[in-house]
Structures are given as C-alpha cells and as structure tokens.
C-alpha cells in the first residue's frame, strides 16, 4: 500500500555537496512554504503550556535541526509581541548553515549527540527535521538527547506520512523549483505516523510523552519532564 512503509531514499537537500547558493535558494523556498502552511503554529499553540505560566515569559530554547533558523526567528518575534523574552540557540549538522542563520547563537552539531550538558535549556524544539534522520535508531537517540538537555520539556513536529498530504503537495507545489518539489514529496514519504512516534518515544525513555496528528498534515510529540 502506498506510503505504508517509510521511504529510505535520501533527499537531495541532505547531500553534502550542496553549495551555499543552493542552500540559500532552498531555504528561501522552504521558508515561504513554512509561512504559507503555518509550520510554526504547533509551537505557538503548545509551547507556552509545556513551559508553564511561571517559566514561559523567559525561556532558553534549543531548536534542533534548525537550518537557517526560521522557527527561532518566528517564535522570537511572536513571543516578543506578548512581552516575553525567548532566547534561542539553534543547532544544525550542516556547516554551511552557520553562514545563513540569523537568530540567536548557532551551533554545528548532531541531533543524536548534542554538545550540551544535561538540563542546559528550558525547552528543546524540533520542526520538520526528524524525517531527515536515517531511521528509527537515530530518532530514538534524537528524542533521548533532547530530553537529556531539556529542563522542562521537549516539543517536536514533523510531516505526517499520508496520501492526502503527498497529493496536495504534488498538485500545489507548481511554483517551486523541480529539485525542491521532488524533495518535498520525498519528505512526506520519509515522514512519520502517530503510533510510530509513540513507540520511538517509549524506546527513548520519554515516559508520559504524548503524540497526536495535527490538521492531518503533521505529527506532534510533547514531553514534559515533570510528567
């Protein structure tokens, strides 16, 4: 059955030979798509509740797999409009992103082996990056590391693997480059389902983690250190 199993084919976006200009162009298209689809909405909706009313006005946040820092920029501005001060550290494995990131402190590193001490951040976030990992083992390591460096909790969101989303992108992404369109469709095929994330969170030791489907297009995971 179509999309029953995750695709393992690597995306062009993840190839190590991309030039800075290719990356810049890719992120321009990706950020436009993220704005159109409200990719940051799950974080605006659930991050304040995860942090709690006492901590929420002043948070130290690590965004994993941050690319050029889109989520950090969006959430920093959104929080500031509410009188909150959210300080971001962004992390990505690609060295070229250091020349593109424009929000907070940017660190080059691996999502499966974070270069930070336990409890270094109040909250850890990850947006649409987990499908770039090679397989379940790396996702378990990513979840476990996120929980380790988080003082309060972890909130992740990624593409939900389903035919409706794939078909919508196939029909709607007529305005992007062919390479981006191909990667976007492959991203859905590499995406996750609620039950899969729930099991991987269990294997990572994230007791009490909740996973659910959001707007039919995304799978969300929320874990609080206090349960």
Helices and strands as residue ranges (DSSP letters): G 12-14, H 20-37, H 41-51, E 58-64, H 70-80, E 85-92, G 95-99, E 105-108, E 121-127, G 130-132, H 136-149, E 150-159, H 163-172, H 178-189, H 194-203, E 210-214, E 218-224
